[in-house]
Amino acid sequence: MLYTVTVNPALDKTVEIPNFSVGEVNRIQTMRADVGGKGINVSKCIAVLGGDTTALALLGGSVGKGMLAFLQQQPHIEPLSIETAGQTRTNLKIIDSVRGVNTDINEPGPAVSGREFADLQNLLLERLQPGDIVVLAGSLPTEAPVSLYRDWAVRCKQEGAQVFLDADGEPLKLGVEAKPDLIKPNKEELEALVGTHLLGEKDILRAARMLMKHGVGRVVVSLGSDGALFCSSESTLRASALQVPVKSTVGAGDSMVAALAYGSMQRMSWEEQAKLSVAFSAASVMCDGTQAPELKTVKKLYKKVVITEVA
């Protein structure tokens, strides 16, 4: 079974403002709202592939209730939530289609009690079976311990589950101590993780392999328009980025994680997982907001992905 964990979910409001200007009156051209948070986005994408997930989240207030009601209506997603005293946050994504620039304005999220965290963890652990995959993804809410992902990863691995970690900053740095089975940093996150500037592909691969030497199972480095690098014990692969019309880059990384988790559960080859993740990410940026792409678009792009092996 696939589980996603979102401890700081959000209602993502995406507005399109051509020629967005700071300090000026700006008029919204289009607007949409999507149930989001990195783990929830992963579940939405896996559902497109026909995969089932259990989406665990901390949800509170009227926003949280609305998000839960939406998730309960989605095929292939079983939502499990703990109600928090605080209101689930709302994030604003500003798309300037003229300049091709996205601006994120994210709320920090509500304070969450230790009891609420513990209740959510118990919901997961009482269901977890050996061989399951747990995706821990996203930022942490206000006052959350920065060691949360590390601590949860340790417990999940004790139950025989695989752990995929998609975070940044200190939660990622501490999280790798638990030796997750997969991490997916971008170049800047990888630099922060290893504490040094990475000049090119050789430096990136050296950093990824160092993390694997210290216990991380696989490292996928997303490089935006430069594609991605996929490092595992069996092979290192380079994938070129696909040239597609970009509407929103929000959620592109979540799509990659979704494809990797689904591919792992389906026992796809490493190359197949790489191709699927690049295709899914490209399909994602073609969509408005943080909605999941259509399967037919993913399949079309999958055929165009070029993978090369790196020595």
BAGURO-740734 format. One record per residue: residue in three letters; x, y, z of N, C-alpha, C, O in turn. Coordinates in steps of 0.001 Angstrom, whole numbers, padded with zeros to 6 digits, always signed. Last residue first. Layout:
ALAXYZXYZXYZXYZ;...
//
This chain:
ALA+028151+007229-016615+029191+006349-016061+029537+006758-014640+030391+006135-014009;VAL+024736+007314-017186+025925+008085-016831+026931+007154-016177+026585+006380-015284;GLU+022482+006666-019829+023185+006187-018638+024465+006987-018442+025179+007296-019396;THR+019645+008604-020758+020995+008113-021045+021650+007683-019744+021401+008264-018688;ILE+016433+008987-022089+017231+008592-020932+018601+008118-021411+018702+007329-022351;VAL+013925+011071-023168+015209+010480-023552+016042+010240-022294+016321+011167-021533;VAL+010473+010961-023731+011549+011118-022746+012797+010376-023214+012735+009210-023603;LYS+008359+010455-025382+009341+011441-025838+010540+011581-024895+011516+012250-025233;LYS+006579+008798-024192+007244+008294-025397+008367+009218-025868+009221+008814-026657;TYR+005533+010445-022227+006401+009320-021836+007210+008830-023033+008385+008490-022900;LEU+003706+012084-023481+005026+012626-023167+006022+011530-022810+007219+011670-023062;LYS+001519+010340-023654+002069+010948-024868+003490+011443-024622+004374+011246-025455;LYS+001010+009791-020959+001389+008706-021876+002039+009251-023148+003003+008675-023653;VAL+000266+012343-020027+001443+011671-019474+001936+010592-020433+003135+010486-020692;THR-002088+012711-021481-000959+013619-021688+000332+012994-021189+001371+013097-021840;LYS-003698+010713-020443-003363+010667-021872-002192+011591-022195-001393+011292-023082;LEU-004050+011507-017782-003226+010337-018084-002810+010308-019556-001687+009919-019874;GLU-003744+014977-016976-004510+013860-017520-003568+012737-017929-002441+012976-018362;PRO-002299+016206-013835-002482+016159-015290-003331+014969-015718-003603+014068-014924;ALA-003797+017702-010930-003037+016610-011535-003297+016578-013035-004404+016892-013471;GLN-003512+021170-010043-004301+020000-010424-003397+018950-011053-002362+019273-011635;THR-002550+023545-009137-001860+022328-008705-002703+021091-009001-002617+020088-008294;GLY-002861+025803-011904-002880+025516-010477-002056+024305-010113-001000+024057-010695;ASP-003126+024250-015101-003365+025392-014228-003337+024939-012775-003742+023821-012458;CYS-000515+022285-016658-001836+022440-016037-001914+023732-015233-000903+024241-014749;MET+002003+021830-017452+001082+022266-018503-000306+022575-017946-001173+023068-018668;VAL+003299+020712-015374+003509+022148-015577+002625+022704-016687+002513+023920-016842;SER+002505+017991-015683+002018+018790-014564+002161+020289-014818+001248+021057-014514;ALA+003941+017009-017792+002487+017122-017936+001902+018030-016864+000930+018747-017103;ALA+006470+017008-016581+006212+017868-017734+004716+018073-017948+004274+019182-018249;SER+006044+015062-014604+006413+016421-014225+006127+017400-015357+005605+018491-015125;PHE+005533+012822-016182+004492+013314-015277+004771+014752-014865+003854+015569-014784;ALA+007982+012499-017506+006754+012724-018271+005662+013331-017398+004953+014243-017823;VAL+009648+012009-015310+009891+013175-016160+008641+013511-016973+008286+014681-017110;SER+008508+009630-014325+008568+010816-013470+008803+012082-014284+008221+013124-013983;LEU+008801+007839-016455+007466+008192-015987+007497+009477-015164+006608+010319-015295;LYS+011606+007668-016649+010818+008175-017772+009436+008638-017311+008958+009694-017724;ALA+012223+006543-014125+012780+007836-014525+011944+008460-015644+011615+009644-015590;GLN+010886+004101-014277+010509+005071-013255+010997+006467-013617+010279+007451-013441;GLU+012322+002916-016356+010892+003185-016534+010401+004208-015516+009598+005081-015845;GLU+014832+002695-015114+014679+003535-016304+013214+003874-016550+012897+005005-016916;TRP+014250+000882-013089+014707+002223-012728+014547+003175-013919+014167+004332-013741;SER+011186-000932-013785+012639-000781-013808+012995+000658-013454+012145+001547-013513;MET+008461-001354-011449+009012-000905-012726+010533-000855-012639+011097-000749-011550;ARG+006894-002218-009291+008147-002914-009633+008621-002588-011055+009122-003459-011766;GLN+004883-000728-008337+004565-001583-009488+005784-002360-009982+005705-003076-010980;MET+006195+000735-006423+005185-000218-005980+004822-001199-007094+004495-002356-006831;SER+007777+002323-008127+008402+001390-007183+007416+000325-006732+007760-000855-006666;GLY+005826+003818-009450+006704+002921-010196+007381+001901-009315+007544+000745-009704;TYR+004781+005298-007303+003932+004362-008043+004788+003346-008791+004503+002149-008765;ALA+007081+006780-006633+006439+005913-005642+005568+004863-006328+005611+003685-005976;LEU+007578+008118-009047+008603+007241-008480+008001+006276-007459+008363+005100-007420;ALA+005239+009612-009360+005607+008623-010372+006632+007635-009837+006564+006444-010139;ALA+005397+011251-007061+004262+010348-007271+004614+009241-008247+004326+008070-007999;VAL+007715+012719-007576+007680+011808-006432+006555+010794-006594+006734+009613-006298;MET+006811+014188-009802+007957+013283-009914+007939+012252-008797+008124+011058-009037;SER+004756+015678-008657+004442+014724-009718+005570+013719-009903+005321+012535-010133;ASP+006183+017334-006984+005277+016350-006385+004906+015275-007401+004759+014104-007051;GLY+007441+018974-008844+008240+018039-008051+007392+016962-007404+007819+015814-007285;ALA+005221+020423-009740+005984+019598-010679+006825+018561-009942+006911+017408-010364;GLY+003946+022142-008002+003521+020745-008007+004280+019857-008962+004028+018653-009010;VAL+004173+024946-010014+003823+024467-008675+003342+023018-008771+002430+022712-009541;THR+004476+025928-012502+005493+024965-012061+005205+024416-010668+005907+023524-010193;SER+002075+026449-014962+002389+026572-013538+003397+025505-013147+003200+024322-013424;LYS+002353+026438-017763+001321+027259-017133+001633+027497-015658+001476+028611-015158;VAL+004435+026004-020504+004359+026025-019045+003255+026973-018580+003225+028146-018951;PRO+004648+023743-023148+004143+025048-022714+003875+025036-021210+003172+024161-020705;VAL+007750+021843-023171+006288+021919-023165+005862+023335-022779+006634+024057-022148;GLN+010336+019838-023682+009921+021204-024009+008400+021240-024153+007841+020736-025127;LEU+011668+017875-021058+010800+017969-022230+010377+019419-022438+010095+020136-021478;ALA+015070+017385-020066+013754+017978-019853+012974+018012-021161+013553+018159-022237;SER+016720+014218-020048+016587+015574-020565+015177+016084-020294+014215+015316-020291;ALA+018116+012337-017504+016919+012556-018320+016882+014004-018761+016999+014914-017940;ARG+020514+009960-016703+020263+011369-016989+019038+011467-017886+018934+010772-018896;LEU+021232+007588-014126+020595+007963-015383+020431+009472-015474+020237+010161-014473;THR+023086+005012-012798+022853+006454-012738+022371+006903-014104+023016+006637-015118;SER+022203+001845-011246+022654+002689-012353+022394+004156-012044+021604+004500-011164;GLU+021976+000497-008789+022052-000270-010034+022552+000555-011210+023249+000033-012080;SER+021767+002295-006751+022878+001348-006681+023049+000591-007990+024137+000093-008281;SER+020959+005445-008357+020642+004273-007546+021850+003362-007536+022839+003617-008224;CYS+019918+008568-009422+021046+007796-008897+020546+006650-008025+019799+006865-007070;PHE+019088+010592-011923+018502+009505-011146+019628+008569-010709+020217+007866-011530;LEU+018592+013972-012707+019551+012878-012550+018964+011865-011585+018408+012232-010550;ALA+016825+015978-015134+016966+015356-013813+018020+014263-013868+018306+013703-014927;GLY+016555+019088-016836+016147+017696-016678+016306+017181-015263+015961+017869-014302;ASP+017007+021741-017067+018132+020856-017401+017798+019384-017180+018668+018525-017323;SER+014839+023049-016084+014960+022984-017542+016132+022127-018006+016248+021819-019192;GLY+015147+021258-013126+014332+022187-013887+014471+021982-015385+014251+020884-015896;LEU+016422+019165-011901+017245+020282-012372+016463+021242-013261+017056+021963-014064;SER+016233+016926-009214+015502+017635-010265+016251+018919-010605+016662+019666-009716;VAL+017721+014024-008414+017968+015463-008364+017242+016124-009529+017591+015910-010690;VAL+017244+011320-006388+016800+011912-007650+016947+013424-007516+016370+014033-006616;VAL+018777+008674-004891+018729+010134-004910+018336+010587-006308+019012+010276-007289;ARG+018165+005889-002737+018246+006463-004077+018113+007980-003978+017427+008501-003099;GLY+018854+005408+000099+018712+004376-000926+018925+004880-002338+019773+004359-003063;VAL+021319+006605+002290+020131+006939+001501+020034+005961+000335+021029+005711-000345;GLY+023811+005847+003419+022594+005114+003750+021333+005478+003014+020350+004741+003091;HIS+026169+006978+002654+025803+007125+004063+024412+006569+004370+023886+006793+005460;LYS+026155+006566-000030+027180+005865+000743+026861+005901+002232+027223+004994+002981;MET+024209+008395-000727+023910+006968-000832+024912+006142-000030+024549+005134+000576;LEU+025668+010740-000361+024484+010492+000458+024100+009019+000434+023710+008459+001458;MET+027571+010383-002374+028011+010464-000985+026836+010188-000045+026990+009483+000952;ARG+026010+010527-004619+026617+009240-004282+027153+009226-002861+027186+008178-002216;ALA+025350+013252-004571+024301+012232-004486+024872+010892-004051+024289+010203-003214;ALA+027892+014423-004889+027108+014674-003677+026035+013610-003489+025830+013120-002379;ARG+028568+013483-007428+029435+013158-006294+028676+013335-004976+028795+012516-004065;LEU+026560+014642-008956+026618+013182-008830+027479+012767-007654+027159+011804-006956;ILE+027283+017339-008669+025962+016873-008237+025971+015364-008019+025453+014870-007018;ASP+029825+017379-009838+029669+017716-008422+028340+017196-007880+028279+016674-006767;LYS+029111+016702-012465+030031+015849-011708+029921+016106-010215+029923+015170-009415;GLU+027431+018846-013247+026897+017496-013095+027805+016600-012268+027319+015817-011452;GLY+028612+021684-011274+028102+021024-012468+027658+019616-012180+027519+019221-011023;LEU+029054+022883-008767+029307+023631-009995+028689+022994-011233+028283+023707-012151;LEU+027620+023376-005745+027828+022330-006747+027894+022983-008123+026915+023564-008590;HIS+028720+024444-002588+028201+024821-003904+028565+023751-004924+029701+023278-004954;THR+027802+022634+000408+028783+023167-000537+028115+023506-001860+027083+022936-002213;GLY+026179+021075+002130+026947+022199+002642+028000+022751+001715+029005+023289+002180;VAL+024412+019128+001539+025817+018711+001641+026723+019854+002071+027904+019640+002347;LEU+022014+020606+001635+022126+019336+002348+023578+018937+002560+023942+018462+003636;ALA+022378+022734-000042+022168+022999+001379+022378+021740+002204+022861+021801+003335;GLU+022574+021278-002448+023700+022097-001981+023578+022385-000490+024562+022293+000244;LEU+019992+020232-002586+021128+019320-002449+022352+020067-001948+023094+019549-001113;GLU+018546+022565-002962+018310+021772-001750+019448+020792-001507+019827+020546-000362;GLU+019534+023310-005479+019736+024188-004328+019538+023430-003021+020290+023637-002069;LYS+018678+021136-007098+020102+021446-006954+020365+022294-005709+021311+022029-004968;ASN+016101+019350-005269+016593+020060-006444+018048+020459-006169+018582+020144-005106;PRO+015759+015982-003922+016068+017408-003819+016273+018038-005189+016582+017344-006158;LYS+014323+013446-003112+014256+014126-004400+014528+015616-004233+013617+016430-004387;ILE+015165+010178-001801+014955+011611-001612+014983+012273-002986+015586+011744-003920;LEU+014402+006939-000604+014524+007851-001739+014339+009280-001260+013478+009565-000428;ASP+014605+005655+001800+014830+004860+000593+014950+005724-000652+015533+005298-001649;PRO+016434+007287+004469+015237+007045+003652+015592+006307+002372+016737+006332+001921;LYS+018073+007382+006939+018381+006574+005752+017119+006248+004943+016779+005080+004756;ALA+017836+009126+008967+017025+007906+009077+017214+006983+007880+016593+005922+007808;GLU+019250+011283+008104+019866+010460+009150+019114+009140+009327+019689+008152+009784;VAL+017590+012666+006476+018484+011701+005828+019225+010845+006851+019768+009796+006504;GLY+016310+014411+008307+015599+013254+007768+016510+012228+007139+016247+011030+007245;LEU+018031+016514+008729+017851+015539+009807+017200+014266+009279+017502+013169+009749;LYS+017720+017673+006181+019057+017350+006686+018974+016328+007816+019759+015380+007855;LEU+014956+018094+006049+015603+017159+005125+016955+016722+005665+017297+015541+005615;PRO+014597+019973+008143+013860+018702+008157+014450+017663+007209+014449+016473+007526;GLU+016357+022094+007231+016725+021257+008370+015914+019965+008453+016481+018930+008805;GLY+015673+022061+003696+016185+022675+004906+016543+021669+005985+016970+020550+005702;ASP+012877+020029+002552+014073+020842+002361+014546+021369+003708+013901+021150+004733;ALA+011512+016940+001227+011482+018102+002110+012696+018961+001788+013452+018660+000864;ASP+010517+013967+000769+010602+015147-000094+010400+016383+000771+009274+016816+001014;LEU+011264+010600+001060+011268+011887+001757+011452+013024+000758+012418+013044-000004;PHE+009926+007468+001371+010335+008458+000378+010195+009825+001042+009120+010167+001533;VAL+010535+004420+002868+010231+005826+003122+010797+006688+001999+011993+006645+001711;GLN+009079+001182+003198+010005+002078+002518+009565+003515+002779+008372+003796+002897;ALA+008567-000708+006254+008103+000105+005129+009268+000835+004465+010304+001074+005086;GLY+009089-002089+008576+009390-002735+007301+008941-001971+006075+008931-002517+004972;GLU+008871-000778+010913+007722-001607+010536+007923-002285+009181+007030-002978+008694;GLN+011129+000747+010866+011068-000336+011854+009915-001290+011557+009973-002469+011906;LYS+010343+002635+009052+011310+001630+008612+011375+000471+009604+011648-000664+009214;CYS+008665+004164+010694+008122+003477+009513+009057+002373+009044+008603+001289+008677;ARG+010474+005165+012593+009387+004284+013015+008816+003498+011834+008520+002310+011958;VAL+012156+006739+010936+012715+005650+011746+011623+004661+012124+011812+003452+011996;ALA+010313+008606+009974+010970+007679+009046+011553+006487+009791+011453+005352+009326;TRP+009677+010035+012281+008650+009230+011620+009274+008210+010679+008809+007073+010598;ASP+012168+011254+012781+011563+010375+013780+010497+009470+013157+010425+008282+013470;ARG+012542+012773+010437+013517+011751+010836+012879+010747+011781+013026+009537+011608;TYR+010325+014460+010562+010448+013498+009467+011461+012404+009789+011252+011240+009447;LEU+010904+015914+012998+009692+015114+012822+009839+014067+011727+009509+012901+011943;SER+012877+017636+013743+013258+016222+013617+012077+015326+013267+012221+014104+013239;VAL+011746+020028+014224+012405+019870+012919+012843+018431+012686+013148+018049+011557;PRO+008490+020032+015621+009908+019695+015795+010560+019452+014438+009999+018751+013596;ALA+006408+022853+014877+006676+021414+014740+008153+021148+014986+008992+021961+014598;GLU+005833+025549+014908+006230+024922+016175+006423+023414+016086+006586+022756+017113;THR+003827+025403+012008+004406+026211+013080+004655+025375+014337+003800+024600+014766;PRO+004460+022481+009920+003680+023594+010457+004404+024301+011594+005447+023854+012070;LEU+006874+021835+007345+006324+021522+008663+005529+022716+009177+005892+023857+008895;SER+006463+021047+003824+006961+021835+004946+006317+021374+006246+005343+020621+006243;GLY+006719+017777+002182+006258+019133+002420+006889+019809+003614+007723+019239+004317;ALA+006205+014318+002921+006470+015404+001973+005943+016742+002465+004878+016830+003076;LEU+006725+010991+002891+006713+012113+003825+007106+013349+003029+008223+013423+002516;VAL+005256+008163+001845+005811+009405+001312+005621+010497+002359+004494+010880+002673;VAL+005806+004803+002269+005315+006001+002940+006024+007213+002350+007253+007280+002354;ILE+004901+001647+001108+005689+002851+000846+005014+004034+001526+003810+004244+001382;ASP+005135-001723+002432+004401-000505+002097+005378+000634+001807+006539+000585+002214;GLY+006788-003721+003381+006691-003544+001936+005882-002339+001503+005926-001957+000333;PRO+004851-004481+006250+006135-004585+005547+005936-004492+004032+005027-005109+003477;GLN+002243-002044+006891+002684-003423+006715+004050-003428+006028+004378-002489+005303;LEU+000285+000162+008878+001482-000088+008085+001871-001559+008078+001836-002233+009108;ARG-001752+000811+010594-002099+000229+009293-000891-000287+008518-001042-001090+007597;GLU-000665+001972+012778-001568+000846+013023-002002+000160+011728-002553-000940+011758;LEU+000802+004105+011709+001513+002919+012190+000588+001725+012405+001010+000582+012231;LEU-001206+006044+011044-000338+005429+010040+000225+004105+010531+000132+003093+009836;LEU-002358+006695+013466-003220+006285+012351-002417+005556+011281-002883+004582+010689;ASN-000061+007560+014825-000692+006294+015217-001639+005778+014135-001722+004572+013904;GLN+000361+010014+013572+001358+008951+013437+000759+007594+013791+001041+006594+013130;LEU-001892+011381+014469-001726+011118+013040-000719+009995+012815-000925+009129+011965;ASP-001376+011472+017218-002583+010792+016735-002466+010461+015246-002889+009390+014810;ALA+000960+013005+017281+000995+011608+017728-000214+010834+017215-000091+009673+016824;PHE+000015+015511+016403+001048+014793+015643+001040+013306+015987+001106+012454+015101;GLU-001763+016007+018515-002268+015907+017142-001265+015191+016237-001647+014366+015407;ARG+000000+016133+020695-001032+015103+020665-001568+014913+019251-001805+013782+018827;GLY+001484+018413+020131+002145+017118+020138+001153+015972+020070+001434+014946+019451;SER-000401+020630+017969+000016+020097+019267+000727+018761+019108+000589+018076+018094;VAL+000482+023136+015702-000073+021792+015873+000466+021215+017173+001664+021305+017445;ALA-000308+026299+014401+000425+025540+015417-000292+024207+015615-001520+024157+015687;PRO-000889+026453+010812-001263+026610+012219-000294+025894+013151+000442+024998+012737;GLY+001181+028073+008280+000389+026956+008805+000125+027126+010285+000841+027870+010955;PRO+002403+030148+006956+003235+029181+007678+002466+027949+008138+003060+026894+008358;GLU+001288+030752+003565+001107+030888+005007+001970+029850+005726+002241+028785+005171;ASN+003044+031854+000734+002580+030717+001524+002430+031076+002995+003342+031641+003599;ILE+003085+032869-002305+002915+033520-001009+002255+032493-000101+001042+032289-000164;ASP+005040+032631-005191+004319+031901-004156+004270+032735-002877+005293+033246-002423;THR+004969+033482-008535+005271+033985-007198+004407+033244-006189+003182+033228-006310;ASN+006390+032845-011702+005455+032411-010661+005905+032966-009317+007092+032926-008994;VAL+006677+034277-014923+007181+034214-013548+006064+033766-012613+004933+034241-012713;GLY+006304+035157-017547+006664+033767-017297+007220+033547-015907+008125+032734-015716;ARG+005398+037619-018204+006825+037511-017885+007273+036067-017683+008470+035780-017651;VAL+002735+036833-018738+003476+037677-019677+004976+037534-019458+005734+037350-020410;SER+001716+035428-016621+001867+034726-017892+002640+035538-018924+003149+034974-019893;ASP+002293+035136-013493+002437+036228-014455+002745+035602-015808+003896+035283-016106;ILE+000531+033811-010932+001103+033453-012225+001110+034686-013126+000054+035213-013477;ILE+000750+033285-007574+000520+034326-008572+001264+033962-009851+002487+033823-009847;LYS-000795+031540-005098+000161+031370-006190-000184+032392-007280-001281+032364-007838;LEU-001265+031384-001673-001569+032145-002883-000440+031965-003895+000727+032207-003586;ASN-002689+029095+000656-001529+029635-000049-001971+030328-001326-002930+029911-001976;THR-004078+028707+003803-004373+028984+002401-003145+029633+001778-002619+030610+002310;ARG-004070+026180+006447-003617+027393+005760-004147+027493+004322-004592+026512+003726;THR-006516+025183+008785-005613+024815+007695-005307+026054+006858-006190+026872+006597;GLN-006702+026497+012058-007236+026506+010691-006162+026086+009685-005034+026577+009731;GLY-006210+024429+015003-005932+025566+014131-006497+025380+012734-006738+024259+012286;ALA-006853+021982+016038-007526+023153+016594-007353+024364+015687-008233+025220+015607;THR-007355+019375+013595-006517+020236+014421-007329+021419+014934-008344+021803+014353;GLU-008275+016076+013104-008739+017460+013129-007887+018275+014092-007720+017909+015256;ILE-006595+013880+011066-006778+014292+012451-007185+015758+012424-006520+016583+011797;SER-007677+011705+008420-007218+012982+008961-007424+013059+010465-008293+012405+011041;LEU-007402+009998+005486-007455+009803+006931-006897+011069+007567-005765+011460+007282;PRO-008804+009268+002333-008260+010258+003255-008442+009838+004711-009513+009378+005107;GLU-007998+007324-000234-008667+007169+001059-008075+008197+002019-006947+008019+002478;ILE-008353+007496-003649-007755+008157-002487-008614+007895-001259-009806+008204-001244;HIS-009702+006400-005805-008357+005888-005523-007672+006561-004328-006526+006233-004020;PRO-011714+009281-006473-011415+007853-006648-009953+007564-006342-009079+008393-006593;GLN-012867+011645-004081-011912+011326-005139-011678+009818-005254-011465+009148-004243;GLN-014399+012411-001978-015106+012170-003242-014179+011709-004361-014637+011414-005465;GLN-012695+012991+000053-013578+011834+000228-014332+011483-001053-014845+010373-001187;LEU-011590+015387-000766-010789+014166-000875-011650+012913-000754-011365+011895-001384;PHE-013708+017171-000110-013261+016991-001495-012522+015669-001654-012802+014911-002584;ALA-013787+016952+002661-014973+016587+001878-014604+016351+000415-015127+015437-000223;LEU-011257+017984+003285-011565+016587+003581-012767+016116+002763-012762+015005+002233;MET-011598+020657+002499-010590+019829+001841-010872+018348+002056-010743+017547+001131;GLY-013562+021485+004311-013839+021501+002882-012868+020636+002101-013259+019957+001152;LYS-012160+021227+006702-013369+020423+006478-013722+020365+004990-014130+019322+004480;GLY-010116+023149+006348-009793+021728+006470-010990+020828+006208-010858+019786+005566;VAL-011655+025477+006339-010846+025126+005171-010527+023638+005188-010651+022953+004172;SER-012745+025476+008897-013640+025349+007748-012880+024977+006481-013398+024243+005639;GLY-010418+023530+010949-011244+024670+010596-012108+024420+009376-012194+023296+008881;GLY-007824+021300+009704-008570+022000+010735-009387+023161+010206-009089+023711+009145;LEU-005895+018366+009328-006824+019318+008729-007648+019984+009820-008114+019323+010747;LEU-003221+016481+008510-003740+017262+009621-004601+018368+009025-004094+019219+008295;ALA-003467+013369+006714-003240+014807+006790-003790+015364+008092-004702+014798+008696;LEU-002871+010690+004503-002993+011135+005884-002653+012617+005974-001673+013072+005384;ALA-004209+008848+002073-003646+010180+002272-003917+010640+003697-005055+010943+004056;THR-003517+005916+000574-004147+006448+001772-003451+007761+002081-002244+007788+002324;THR-004006+005168-002893-003210+005660-001772-004115+005967-000592-005306+006238-000743;ASP-003894+003269-005883-004594+003609-004645-003610+004126-003603-002513+003587-003451;GLY-003530+004229-009314-002997+003670-008079-003766+004149-006863-004230+005288-006814;GLY-004137+005379-011676-004972+004259-011252-004491+003599-009988-004977+002531-009616;LEU-002829+007645-012297-002247+006408-012813-003072+005179-012451-002750+004066-012867;VAL-004294+009419-010786-004364+009524-012249-003850+008246-012901-004370+007814-013930;ALA-003404+008767-008227-004772+008407-008616-004957+008477-010130-005701+007677-010698;ILE-000948+009992-008199-000980+008530-008241-002370+008044-008651-002500+007032-009339;CYS-001828+012661-007955-001143+012209-009174-001154+010689-009299-001348+010159-010393;LYS-002978+012711-005416-003780+013100-006577-003158+012585-007877-003862+012134-008779;SER-000742+012029-003830-001898+011127-003908-002757+011434-005127-003219+010515-005804;VAL+000809+014349-004229+001320+013038-004641+000169+012048-004790+000113+011309-005772;ASN-000820+016258-003012-000562+016340-004454-000040+015016-005000-000404+014608-006103;ILE-000570+015395-000380-001873+015298-001035-001711+015381-002549-002382+014661-003288;GLY+002133+016067+000028+001688+014681+000111+000353+014462-000580+000163+013467-001280;LYS+002095+018930-000331+002888+018043-001182+002419+016591-001142+002319+015951-002189;GLY-000896+020704-000732+000078+020181+000203+000790+019053-000526+000157+018297-001263;GLY-004404+021006-001686-002980+020759-001885-002201+020484-000620-002749+020091+000410;VAL-007127+021656-003688-006715+021007-002441-005266+020575-002607-004931+019864-003554;ASP-007259+024723-005436-006970+023293-005445-006622+022829-004039-005919+023515-003298;ALA-008935+027234-007257-008512+026736-005948-008346+025228-006026-009180+024533-006606;ARG-008328+029902-009579-008808+028572-009266-008269+028189-007886-007279+028748-007414;MET-008812+032684-011780-008524+032186-010438-009067+030770-010297-010135+030457-010824;THR-007714+035259-014064-008369+033979-013776-007982+033530-012374-006951+033943-011844;GLN-006967+037956-013604-007598+037557-014863-008354+036247-014709-009493+036123-015161;ILE-006934+040444-011155-006884+039011-011437-007629+038712-012730-008762+039150-012929;ARG-005004+043342-011163-006323+042754-011382-006181+041304-011831-005424+040982-012746;ASN-003251+045359-008840-003225+044295-009843-004610+043670-009956-005303+043493-008954;VAL-001800+048351-008018-003079+047652-008028-003050+046643-009167-002849+047013-010324;GLU+001628+047990-006829+000606+048512-007734-000719+047785-007501-000753+046732-006863;GLY+003581+046716-005420+003294+048102-005076+002246+048761-005952+002000+049962-005832;VAL+004635+044684-008106+004663+044927-006667+004413+046414-006403+004973+047270-007088;SER+002717+043522-010768+003637+044564-010311+003506+044762-008810+002409+044981-008297;PHE+002217+041285-013435+002079+041513-011991+003147+042499-011516+004330+042339-011818;ASN+001594+040767-016157+002400+041933-015768+002197+042299-014297+002027+043469-013955;PRO-001432+039033-015432-000428+039435-016425+000270+040729-016000-000378+041670-015541;ILE-002199+036933-013093-002138+038389-013180-001057+038758-014191+000122+038791-013839;GLU-004058+034295-011968-003258+034754-013102-003361+036268-013194-004448+036823-013351;VAL-003866+032464-008940-004432+033587-009689-003486+033956-010827-002265+033932-010667;THR-004695+029792-006944-003824+030224-008035-004525+031316-008828-005634+031123-009326;LYS-004668+028638-003761-005391+029545-004647-004414+030073-005689-003425+030724-005351;ASP-004642+025699-002103-003825+026498-003019-004718+027329-003933-005435+026789-004776;LEU-004919+024907+001109-005784+025201-000023-004991+026152-000915-004703+027282-000521;ALA-002593+022568+002484-003018+023928+002151-004083+023910+001071-004133+023010+000233;PRO-000890+020764+005160-001627+020893+003899-002069+022329+003664-001933+023189+004534;ASN+001317+019664+006810+001044+021097+006637+000323+021333+005304+000849+022013+004423;VAL+001605+016987+006754+001377+017582+008074+001105+019079+007983+000705+019696+008970;THR+000843+014404+004908+000912+015856+004737+000578+016506+006075-000584+016568+006476;VAL+001830+011393+003590+001651+012123+004842+001854+013610+004571+002900+014024+004069;THR+000611+008579+001846+001213+009907+001803+000882+010625+003104-000213+010479+003646;TYR+001174+005168+001164+000670+006168+002097+001365+007497+001829+002576+007533+001611;LEU+000390+002290-000617+001064+003581-000641+000376+004541+000322-000844+004702+000297;MET+000841-001196+000000+000000+000000+000000+000878+001249+000000+001977+001248+000555;
//
